[in-house]
Amino acid sequence: MGAAPMRHLAATADQIDYWIRRHVVACPPKGKVNPTLDRYVGLRAIGRSLKDQYDALATPLPPHLVALLRQLEAQK
């Protein structure tokens, strides 16, 4: 991958990070900032957001597969 696509990806990641820090994660007062905790909280917010988006797009299992899964679980 060349330098230009990597710069584009970095810029996109920075935009996402900026948005999350401004709209999702409450920022602590200056002087009480822990960069490790701040990064962890930001990554958790990204993860929750992505999970919610993926779950919303997931197609439900067809009824015959649900019945098959229940049979398999009952055999355990």
C-alpha positions in Angstrom: 0.0 0.0 0.0 1.4 3.4 -0.9 1.8 6.4 1.2 -1.3 8.3 -0.2 -3.8 5.5 0.8 -2.3 5.3 4.2 -2.6 9.1 4.7 -6.2 8.8 3.7 -6.8 6.0 6.2 -5.1 8.0 8.9 -7.1 11.1 8.2 -10.3 9.1 8.3 -9.4 7.5 11.6 -8.6 10.9 13.0 -12.0 12.2 11.9 -13.7 9.3 13.6 -11.7 9.8 16.7 -12.5 13.5 16.8 -16.2 12.9 16.3 -16.3 10.2 19.1 -14.4 12.4 21.5 -16.8 15.3 20.9 -20.1 13.5 20.7 -19.8 10.1 22.5 -17.2 10.2 25.2 -17.3 12.9 27.9 -13.9 14.5 28.2 -12.5 14.9 31.8 -11.3 18.3 33.0 -7.7 19.1 32.0 -5.1 17.9 34.5 -7.0 14.7 35.2 -6.4 13.2 31.8 -5.0 9.7 31.7 -4.0 9.0 28.0 -4.2 5.2 28.5 -7.7 5.3 30.0 -8.8 8.0 27.4 -7.7 5.7 24.6 -9.4 2.7 26.2 -12.7 4.6 26.6 -12.5 5.8 23.0 -11.8 2.3 21.6 -14.7 0.9 23.6 -17.0 3.5 22.2 -15.9 2.7 18.7 -16.4 -1.0 19.4 -19.9 -0.6 20.7 -20.9 1.6 17.8 -19.5 -0.9 15.3 -21.2 -3.8 17.0 -24.5 -2.0 17.0 -24.1 -1.2 13.3 -23.2 -4.8 12.4 -26.0 -6.2 14.5 -28.5 -3.9 12.7 -27.3 -5.2 9.4 -27.3 -8.9 10.3 -29.9 -10.9 8.6 -32.0 -13.1 10.9 -31.6 -16.9 10.6 -34.2 -18.7 8.6 -36.7 -20.6 10.8 -35.5 -24.1 9.6 -31.9 -23.2 10.8 -33.2 -21.9 14.1 -35.1 -25.2 14.7 -31.9 -27.2 13.7 -29.8 -25.2 16.2 -32.4 -25.8 19.0 -32.2 -29.6 18.2 -28.4 -29.5 18.4 -28.5 -27.6 21.7 -31.0 -30.0 23.2 -28.7 -32.9 22.4 -25.8 -31.5 24.5 
